[in-house]
């Protein structure tokens, strides 16, 4: 994992990457163990020391949220259009968040 990070700059190894499949499966297993509280505190600290992300989906959510905050600071609102090529990805994310909220399917941690 450390060699992968040195090469790629991150620890988010995909289990679907043919070149790193076994490492990706191992990383996924470590996340499962972490969720079950089955990793020793020493192991958890080792992972933290290299910047390991336990929940990649939460990390992506936070990145998009930070982009939305920057958008609001610049534009004064959060009505990001998915038709705007410069902000298409952010606009789609905002649309998906609103749809999830309406379905009551948005993680309660992310509702403000």
C-alpha positions as CSV (number, residue, x, y, z in Angstrom):
1,X,0.0,0.0,0.0
2,X,2.8,2.4,0.8
3,X,4.5,1.7,-2.6
4,X,1.1,2.3,-4.3
5,X,0.7,5.6,-2.5
6,X,4.3,6.6,-3.4
7,X,3.5,5.9,-7.0
8,X,-0.1,7.2,-7.3
9,X,-0.2,9.8,-4.5
10,X,-3.2,8.2,-2.7
11,X,-4.3,5.0,-1.0
12,X,-7.6,4.6,-2.7
13,X,-6.9,1.3,-4.6
14,X,-9.7,0.1,-6.7
15,X,-10.6,-3.6,-6.5
16,X,-11.5,-3.3,-10.2
17,X,-8.1,-2.2,-11.3
18,X,-6.6,-5.4,-13.0
19,X,-3.1,-4.3,-12.2
20,X,-3.8,-3.9,-8.5
21,X,-6.7,-6.2,-7.9
22,X,-5.4,-8.1,-4.9
23,X,-4.3,-4.9,-3.2
24,X,-7.6,-3.4,-3.9
25,X,-9.5,-6.3,-2.4
26,X,-7.2,-6.2,0.6
27,X,-7.9,-2.5,1.0
28,X,-11.6,-3.1,0.8
29,X,-11.2,-5.8,3.5
30,X,-9.4,-3.5,5.8
31,X,-12.2,-1.0,5.5
32,X,-14.7,-3.7,6.4
33,X,-12.6,-4.7,9.4
34,X,-12.5,-1.0,10.4
35,X,-16.3,-0.7,10.2
36,X,-16.6,-3.7,12.4
37,X,-14.1,-2.3,14.9
38,X,-11.9,-5.4,14.2
39,X,-8.6,-3.6,13.6
40,X,-6.2,-3.0,16.4
41,X,-5.5,0.6,17.3
42,X,-1.9,0.2,16.1
43,X,-3.1,-0.8,12.7
44,X,-5.6,2.1,12.6
45,X,-2.8,4.4,13.5
46,X,-0.5,2.9,10.8
47,X,-3.2,3.5,8.2
48,X,-3.9,7.1,9.4
49,X,-0.1,7.8,9.3
50,X,-0.2,7.4,5.5
51,X,-3.4,9.3,4.9
52,X,-5.6,6.3,4.4
53,X,-9.3,7.2,3.8
54,X,-11.7,4.9,5.6
55,X,-14.8,6.1,3.7
56,X,-14.0,7.1,0.1
57,X,-17.7,8.0,-0.6
58,X,-17.7,10.5,2.3
59,X,-14.4,11.9,1.0
60,X,-16.0,12.5,-2.4
61,X,-19.1,14.0,-0.8
62,X,-16.9,16.4,1.2
63,X,-15.0,17.4,-1.9
64,X,-18.2,18.2,-3.7
65,X,-19.6,20.1,-0.7
66,X,-16.5,22.2,-0.6
67,X,-16.9,23.0,-4.3
68,X,-20.5,24.0,-3.6
69,X,-19.3,26.3,-0.8
70,X,-16.8,27.9,-3.1
71,X,-19.5,28.3,-5.8
72,X,-21.9,29.9,-3.3
73,X,-19.2,32.3,-2.1
74,X,-18.6,33.3,-5.7
75,X,-22.2,33.4,-7.0
76,X,-24.3,34.1,-3.8
77,X,-26.4,31.0,-4.3
78,X,-26.4,27.2,-4.6
79,X,-28.5,26.9,-7.7
80,X,-25.8,25.2,-9.8
81,X,-27.0,24.3,-13.3
82,X,-26.0,21.0,-14.7
83,X,-26.2,22.6,-18.1
84,X,-23.3,24.9,-17.3
85,X,-20.3,23.1,-18.8
86,X,-17.9,24.7,-16.3
87,X,-19.9,23.3,-13.3
88,X,-21.6,20.3,-14.9
89,X,-20.3,17.8,-12.4
90,X,-21.1,20.0,-9.5
91,X,-24.6,20.7,-10.9
92,X,-25.3,17.0,-11.3
93,X,-24.1,16.3,-7.7
94,X,-26.4,19.1,-6.4
95,X,-29.3,17.7,-8.3
96,X,-28.6,14.2,-6.9
97,X,-28.4,15.6,-3.4
98,X,-31.7,17.3,-3.7
99,X,-33.3,14.1,-5.2
100,X,-31.9,12.1,-2.3
101,X,-33.2,14.6,0.2
102,X,-36.7,14.5,-1.3
103,X,-36.7,10.7,-1.0
104,X,-35.4,11.0,2.6
105,X,-32.4,9.0,1.4
106,X,-29.7,11.5,2.2
107,X,-27.3,10.6,5.1
108,X,-28.5,12.6,8.1
109,X,-24.9,13.7,8.8
110,X,-25.0,15.5,5.5
111,X,-28.3,17.4,6.0
112,X,-27.8,20.9,7.2
